[in-house]
Amino acid sequence: MAKKTTKPNRSFQVADQIQRDLAELIRELKDPRLGMVTLQAVEVTPDYAHAKVFFSVLVGDGQASEQALNQGAGFLRNGLFKRLSIHTVPTLHFVYDRTTERAADMNALIARAVASRSKDDEQA
């Protein structure tokens, strides 16, 4: 049996290229539901059939942006066909990533806790 000789980080390179190309292609979408989208990460399946694209939204509604991106996934995939030099361009699945939103919430909670603790220390 012949052994496959592929680079172990090839899927990471493909995912990185997809992320860069999608960042440019998303600007071409004219959907009013789309907010200021930042692509966080791209995970590609080993057979390159599917790609999960994690994104956050700086301004706008995350859920509405997710719907807009998933509805525009065919257009975006077509754009990737023209840019990528791989045999199979994955089907795109956009996932709203709330990590930055949760981090901001946690920072606000910590700031409130620190403020109330210093207020308690001043009263004591």
N, C-alpha and C positions, 0 to 999 in steps of 0.2 A: 504494500500500500504506500502510495506517495503521501508524504507529510506536507501539509499546508505550510508555506513559509510566508507568513504575513507579519508585519510589524505589530508588536503587542500594543503599542499606543496609537495605532492607526485609527481606531474608532474615536479616540480623544481628539485627534487631529481633524477628523471629519466633523465631529460635533462642534469643535471650535470654529471651523470654517462656516458651518451652517449658521452658528450664532452670529458671526460677523456679517454674513450675507443677508440674513433675515433682518438684522438691525437696519440695513439700508432699504430693504424691500418693504418693510412695514411702513416706512414714511410715505410710500406710494399709495397706501390704502386710504381711501377717502370716506371711511365710515365715521359718522359723527359720534358714535358710541365709544370710539377709541380714544383713550386718554393718553397721557405722556407715558409710554411704555418703556420699561428698561428690561432687557433680557438678562436673566440671572444665570441660567445654565441650560444646556441641552444634553439630554441623555439619548443615545442612539442604541437600538437593539443590535445584537451581534450580526444579524443578517441585513442590517440597514433598511429594514422594511418600515420601521416606525421610529419616530423621534418625539420625545416629550420635551416641550419647550417651556421652561419655567420663567415667568415674568412677574414684575411688580409694576405698580402704577404710581407715579409721583403725583399726578393730577388727574382726577377722573374716577370713575366707578370701576373697580376691579372686575366685578361680575359681568358688567356690560362689555368691558374690554375683552374679557375671555370669550364671550359670545361672538363679538365682532371678529376676533382673530380666528376662532374656529370656523366661522362662516367664510372667512377669506383665506383659509388654509390652502384651498385648491389653487388660487391665484399665486399665493406665496410659493407653493411647491413648484408651480410652473416656472416661476422666476428662478428658483434654485436649479431646475433642469438646465437652464441656460448658463448658469454660473459655475456649477460644480462639475468636476471631471471624474465622477464616479458612475458606476454602472446602474446602481439603484438609488434613486432619490427617495428618502423616506416619506411616508405619510406623516403629516405634522399633527400633533396633539398639544394644544396650548393649555397650560395649567397656571392659574393665578397663585402666585407665591406670596403668602402673607407674612413672611419672615421679617421683612423690614418694618411692616406695620406693627407686628408684635413687639419688635425691639423698641420701637418708639413708645409703645404703651408701657413696656417694662421700665424704660428710662424715666417716664413721667411718674410712675409709681415709686421708683427709687428716690426721685427728687422730692416727691411729697413726703416720703418717710423721713428723709434727711432733714427737710424743713421742719416737720413736726417734732423731730427729736431735738433739734437745736432750739426750738421754741420751748420745749419742756425743760431743757437744760438751763435756759435763761430764767425761767420761772422758779427753778429750784434754788 
